[in-house]
Every structure is written in structure tokens, then in C-alpha cells.
Amino acid sequence: MKVIEKPTPEAGYLTYEQVYPKLSAGTASAQEKAELARVYLALIGKSIALQNNSALKGGLTALTYELLPPGEKEAFKAATTALVSDHKLDLAYVQRALGVENDIVLKGMVPFAFVPMEGASLSATAPEIPGIMDKYLIHYQSFLTDSKLFGFPFHYFYSAVFLLALFNLICLVYCYVIDGVMKKHGMESENE
């Protein structure tokens, strides 16, 4: 399988590839920043390991702060500090800024996705972020994964049916070979 697989990026990775260089250069639009913030937010919700990743959460915090109107920035600073102990704060203005007010999954991640802004050096382009994106948003697939058999991906059928049949075949071959070895060395009993 390793020989025939190819890297297949998720849609979020394609967004990241387009927006991250612009963000690093300082030319990303507010819409592009919001799209990248949604990718960061989805990643934080994707893995337990990423829920504690300070670089990714710091990047999301920095992007969100940039997206907010000036009147809501101070409230967001205070909220990031309070979120550490109270995840029930009303963050509807943050959900609107990120464009996730209608996405129940991403909306639910918002209270858990930020780090306190006080005393932190936050960067939406932290050096750790490209490695995180490569690891979590690129998957290796082959034509076997893309093929369907009885409505399921071929590799499901392969694992569930073919490998079980192969195991039984190997057992039969083993028994046949062992019988031959036992006959050759005269180790068979008369009852067999």
C-alpha cells in the first residue's frame, strides 16, 4: 500500500496554502484571515493533542483579535483571560467575526480555542504551524482507498474479508506442511 499511496490534502490545507504566505507578507484580506482562522479552529477541535497546542491556539487568538472591530477588542482580551476558568461566556461577537455562527461544531469549539492575550506573544504565523498543517491536514491515499466495493471503500472490504480468508489459507498451508514434516520424521500416531 505504501508504494501506491499519494499525499491528499484536505480542503483546509488548500486554504492554508493560499492564505498563509499572504498572512506572512501582511497582505491577507479580512476574509482570508477569517478562512484561515476557521481552519485553525477546526484543527483545534480535530485532535486532543492540538487542544493544548499553544502555537495553534495563539495563532487563532491573534487572527481573531485582528478580525474584531476596535470596540470589541478589549472585551476579547478580557474574555481570553476569563475563558481559562469560565467557558460559559457569551462569545457571539467572536463567532460572528470568525463566520461560524451557523456551524454548530465550530461554534461549540470557540470557548475552548483561545489562549490568554495578557503577557503572551501571539503570532498567526508561528514557526510550528506549517508542521502542524502538514501532519494533520495531509493524508496518504491510494486508488484502493478511492475504489468502492459494495458501497464501501475497498480497503474496508480488504481488511474485513480478504485478510480473514488469507489467515485461514495460511493456517491450512501450515497444517499441510506440518503433517508432511511429521510423516517424514515418523512422528505420526496410529490414530491420525
Phi, psi and chi 1 to 4 in degrees:
 res  aa     phi    psi   chi1   chi2   chi3   chi4
   1 MET       -  -38.2  -65.4  -83.2  -82.6      -
   2 LYS   -60.4  -32.2  -71.6  -79.6 -175.2 -163.8
   3 VAL   -68.2  -35.2  174.9      -      -      -
   4 ILE  -102.2    0.5   57.0  175.9      -      -
   5 GLU   -83.0  155.0   66.7 -173.6   14.0      -
   6 LYS  -135.3  149.5   62.8 -176.1 -176.5  -53.6
   7 PRO   -68.5  131.7   19.0  -24.3      -      -
   8 THR  -125.9  109.6  -53.6      -      -      -
   9 PRO   -78.2  147.3   25.1  -28.7      -      -
  10 GLU   -75.3  167.5  -71.4 -176.1   16.9      -
  11 ALA   -60.8  -36.3      -      -      -      -
  12 GLY   -61.9  -34.6      -      -      -      -
  13 TYR   -68.0  -38.4 -171.8   81.8      -      -
  14 LEU   -64.1  -39.7  -59.4  175.6      -      -
  15 THR   -62.3  -46.6  -60.0      -      -      -
  16 TYR   -58.0  -45.3  155.6   76.5      -      -
  17 GLU   -60.4  -35.2  -88.2 -172.6  -35.8      -
  18 GLN   -78.9  -39.3  -67.2  171.0   -8.1      -
  19 VAL   -91.3  -36.5  177.4      -      -      -
  20 TYR   -56.6  -45.8 -165.1   79.7      -      -
  21 PRO   -61.9  -37.5  -21.1   30.2      -      -
  22 LYS   -66.4  -39.2  -68.4  179.0 -175.3  178.3
  23 LEU   -65.1  -41.8 -169.8   61.9      -      -
  24 SER   -63.5  -35.2  -62.1      -      -      -
  25 ALA   -83.5  -10.5      -      -      -      -
  26 GLY    81.5   20.3      -      -      -      -
  27 THR  -112.4    7.9   59.8      -      -      -
  28 ALA   -72.2  138.8      -      -      -      -
  29 SER   -79.5  168.7   68.7      -      -      -
  30 ALA   -62.2  -38.5      -      -      -      -
  31 GLN   -63.0  -42.8  178.3   62.8   31.9      -
  32 GLU   -66.7  -38.3  -69.8  171.0  -34.1      -
  33 LYS   -63.3  -40.7  -72.1  177.9 -177.1  177.4
  34 ALA   -65.3  -39.5      -      -      -      -
  35 GLU   -63.1  -44.4  -71.5  173.7    9.5      -
  36 LEU   -67.2  -37.1 -171.5   59.2      -      -
  37 ALA   -61.9  -39.0      -      -      -      -
  38 ARG   -66.0  -35.5  -74.2 -168.6  -66.3  -87.0
  39 VAL   -64.4  -45.8  170.8      -      -      -
  40 TYR   -60.1  -44.6  -74.9    7.9      -      -
  41 LEU   -63.1  -43.6 -177.3   61.3      -      -
  42 ALA   -63.4  -37.3      -      -      -      -
  43 LEU   -66.2  -40.6  -96.7  177.2      -      -
  44 ILE   -60.9  -35.6  -69.0  167.8      -      -
  45 GLY   -81.5  -10.5      -      -      -      -
  46 LYS   -81.5  -29.8 -173.3  173.8 -168.2  170.4
  47 SER  -143.1  140.0  167.6      -      -      -
  48 ILE   -59.9  -38.9  -64.0  -72.9      -      -
  49 ALA   -61.2  -35.2      -      -      -      -
  50 LEU   -80.7  -15.9  -66.2  176.8      -      -
  51 GLN   -69.5  -16.6  -71.2  176.6    6.4      -
  52 ASN  -114.5   13.6  -62.7  -42.0      -      -
  53 ASN   -83.9  109.6 -172.3  -68.9      -      -
  54 SER   -68.9  -32.2   59.1      -      -      -
  55 ALA   -65.5  -46.5      -      -      -      -
  56 LEU   -68.4  -45.1 -170.1   60.3      -      -
  57 LYS   -66.5  -35.8  -70.8  175.2   87.4  168.6
  58 GLY   -65.8  -39.1      -      -      -      -
  59 GLY   -63.2  -42.6      -      -      -      -
  60 LEU   -65.5  -41.3  176.2   62.1      -      -
  61 THR   -61.4  -44.4  -56.3      -      -      -
  62 ALA   -64.4  -43.7      -      -      -      -
  63 LEU   -62.9  -43.9  -81.2  173.1      -      -
  64 THR   -62.4  -43.5  -56.5      -      -      -
  65 TYR   -59.2  -41.5 -174.7   75.7      -      -
  66 GLU   -66.3  -32.0  -69.9  177.2   27.8      -
  67 LEU   -78.7  -22.3  -69.9  168.7      -      -
  68 LEU   -74.1  146.7  -69.7  171.6      -      -
  69 PRO   -66.9  155.1   -2.9    6.2      -      -
  70 PRO   -52.1  -35.8  -24.8   31.6      -      -
  71 GLY   -68.9  -19.1      -      -      -      -
  72 GLU  -103.8   -5.4  -65.0  174.2  -13.3      -
  73 LYS   -66.7  -42.0  -72.0 -172.8  177.8 -165.2
  74 GLU   -67.2  -39.2  -74.7  -55.0  -45.0      -
  75 ALA   -63.1  -37.6      -      -      -      -
  76 PHE   -67.6  -40.7 -179.8   68.0      -      -
  77 LYS   -58.0  -46.6  -88.4 -173.9  176.2  179.4
  78 ALA   -65.9  -39.0      -      -      -      -
  79 ALA   -65.6  -37.7      -      -      -      -
  80 THR   -63.8  -34.5   58.4      -      -      -
  81 THR   -71.4  -42.0  -55.9      -      -      -
  82 ALA   -72.8  -25.6      -      -      -      -
  83 LEU   -64.2  -23.0  -79.3  172.6      -      -
  84 VAL   -59.4  -36.8  172.9      -      -      -
  85 SER  -109.0  -20.1   59.4      -      -      -
  86 ASP  -134.1  104.0 -178.3   12.8      -      -
  87 HIS   -90.2   13.0  -64.9  -68.0      -      -
  88 LYS  -104.7   15.6  -67.5 -179.3  175.3   43.6
  89 LEU   -67.3  151.5  -66.3  174.7      -      -
  90 ASP   -80.9  110.6 -179.3   22.2      -      -
  91 LEU  -116.6   33.8  -63.1  173.2      -      -
  92 ALA   -60.2  -35.5      -      -      -      -
  93 TYR   -66.5  -32.7   64.0   97.7      -      -
  94 VAL   -71.6  -42.5  173.1      -      -      -
  95 GLN   -61.4  -39.0  -65.5  163.9   -4.2      -
  96 ARG   -65.3  -44.4  -88.6 -168.0  -49.2  -80.0
  97 ALA   -62.7  -35.7      -      -      -      -
  98 LEU   -84.5  -15.4  -64.2  176.8      -      -
  99 GLY    77.2   33.1      -      -      -      -
 100 VAL  -116.8   14.7  -62.5      -      -      -
 101 GLU   -63.1  -21.2   63.4  -88.8    7.6      -
 102 ASN  -104.2    0.6  -64.9  -34.9      -      -
 103 ASP  -104.0  102.7 -174.3  -29.4      -      -
 104 ILE   -62.7  -32.5 -166.9  162.0      -      -
 105 VAL   -71.9  -53.4  174.7      -      -      -
 106 LEU   -65.8  -35.7  -68.3 -179.4      -      -
 107 LYS   -60.5  -39.2 -175.5  177.6  171.7 -179.6
 108 GLY   -70.4  -22.3      -      -      -      -
 109 MET   -81.1  -21.6  -79.1  -57.6  -56.5      -
 110 VAL   -52.2  -47.5  167.2      -      -      -
 111 PRO   -65.5  -16.4  -19.3   29.5      -      -
 112 PHE  -107.5    4.5  -55.7   97.4      -      -
 113 ALA  -104.7    2.8      -      -      -      -
 114 PHE  -117.0  158.9  -59.5  107.2      -      -
 115 VAL  -113.2  153.8  -67.7      -      -      -
 116 PRO   -59.7  138.0  -23.0   32.3      -      -
 117 MET   -83.3  -22.3  -67.5 -172.7   71.9      -
 118 GLU   -68.8  122.1  -63.0  -59.6  -40.0      -
 119 GLY    73.9    7.7      -      -      -      -
 120 ALA  -105.9  145.7      -      -      -      -
 121 SER   -98.2  104.4   59.5      -      -      -
 122 LEU  -102.1  135.6  -54.6  174.1      -      -
 123 SER  -141.9  128.5  172.0      -      -      -
 124 ALA   -73.1  -11.7      -      -      -      -
 125 THR  -121.9   42.2   57.4      -      -      -
 126 ALA   -57.7  146.7      -      -      -      -
 127 PRO   -62.6  -21.1    1.0   -3.0      -      -
 128 GLU   -78.3  -19.6  -59.1   89.8   -6.9      -
 129 ILE   -63.0  -44.1  -69.4  177.9      -      -
 130 PRO   -57.9  -38.5  -28.0   36.4      -      -
 131 GLY   -65.2  -38.7      -      -      -      -
 132 ILE   -64.1  -44.2  -67.6  168.8      -      -
 133 MET   -62.5  -44.5  -64.8  -64.7  172.1      -
 134 ASP   -62.0  -41.5  -69.7  -15.0      -      -
 135 LYS   -71.4  -41.4 -178.7  175.6 -179.5  179.0
 136 TYR  -100.6  -13.2  -70.4   94.8      -      -
 137 LEU  -117.8    2.7  -68.1  179.1      -      -
 138 ILE  -118.1  124.5  -64.3  178.5      -      -
 139 HIS  -117.6  152.6  -52.5  -72.8      -      -
 140 TYR  -102.4  122.6  -69.2   85.9      -      -
 141 GLN  -130.9  158.7  -68.2 -179.3 -110.6      -
 142 SER  -130.6  179.8   70.1      -      -      -
 143 PHE   -64.4  -23.0   69.0   91.1      -      -
 144 LEU   -68.0  -34.7  -65.9  175.7      -      -
 145 THR   -71.9  -36.1  -53.0      -      -      -
 146 ASP   -80.2  -20.0  -63.0  -25.1      -      -
 147 SER   -77.3  148.4  -57.4      -      -      -
 148 LYS  -115.1  142.4  -60.3  -87.1 -173.2 -152.4
 149 LEU  -139.5  118.9 -175.2   63.8      -      -
 150 PHE    56.5   33.4  -57.1  123.3      -      -
 151 GLY    84.2   -2.1      -      -      -      -
 152 PHE  -113.1  154.9  -66.3   99.2      -      -
 153 PRO   -58.8  142.6  -23.0   31.7      -      -
 154 PHE   -55.8  -37.5  176.3   77.0      -      -
 155 HIS   -66.4  -24.1   67.7  -80.8      -      -
 156 TYR   -65.5  -50.5  -75.2   16.4      -      -
 157 PHE   -60.1  -44.6  177.9   78.4      -      -
 158 TYR   -57.1  -46.5  173.2   80.9      -      -
 159 SER   -70.1  -42.0  -61.9      -      -      -
 160 ALA   -79.9  -36.6      -      -      -      -
 161 VAL  -109.3  -56.0  177.0      -      -      -
 162 PHE   -61.9  -45.1  177.5   73.3      -      -
 163 LEU   -67.4  -33.0  -68.9  178.3      -      -
 164 LEU   -66.8  -43.5 -167.6   58.4      -      -
 165 ALA   -64.4  -40.1      -      -      -      -
 166 LEU   -63.0  -39.8 -178.1   62.6      -      -
 167 PHE   -60.0  -45.5  171.6   74.9      -      -
 168 ASN   -63.3  -40.1  -72.4  -33.7      -      -
 169 LEU   -62.9  -43.1 -179.0   65.5      -      -
 170 ILE   -62.1  -39.2  -69.6  170.8      -      -
 171 CYS   -63.2  -42.9  -71.3      -      -      -
 172 LEU   -63.6  -44.2  -71.6  172.1      -      -
 173 VAL   -61.5  -42.9  169.1      -      -      -
 174 TYR   -59.3  -47.4  172.2   80.0      -      -
 175 CYS   -61.0  -43.4  -70.6      -      -      -
 176 TYR   -61.7  -45.4  178.4   76.7      -      -
 177 VAL   -65.6  -44.4  169.6      -      -      -
 178 ILE   -64.1  -39.7  -71.5  -61.6      -      -
 179 ASP   -59.4  -43.6  -79.0  -12.4      -      -
 180 GLY   -61.6  -43.1      -      -      -      -
 181 VAL   -64.8  -42.2  169.1      -      -      -
 182 MET   -66.1  -39.8  -69.1  179.4   82.0      -
 183 LYS   -65.0  -42.1  -77.1 -179.9 -174.2  174.8
 184 LYS   -61.6  -37.8  179.2  178.9  174.4 -175.4
 185 HIS   -96.9    6.4  -65.4  -71.3      -      -
 186 GLY    66.1   35.7      -      -      -      -
 187 MET  -100.1    6.3  -62.5  170.9   66.8      -
 188 GLU   -82.0  141.9 -101.5 -172.9   18.1      -
 189 SER   -86.0  167.8   68.5      -      -      -
 190 GLU   -72.2  -19.2  -67.2  177.5   17.6      -
 191 ASN   -81.4   -8.6  -64.5  -23.4      -      -
 192 GLU   -92.7      -  -68.1 -178.9   23.4      -
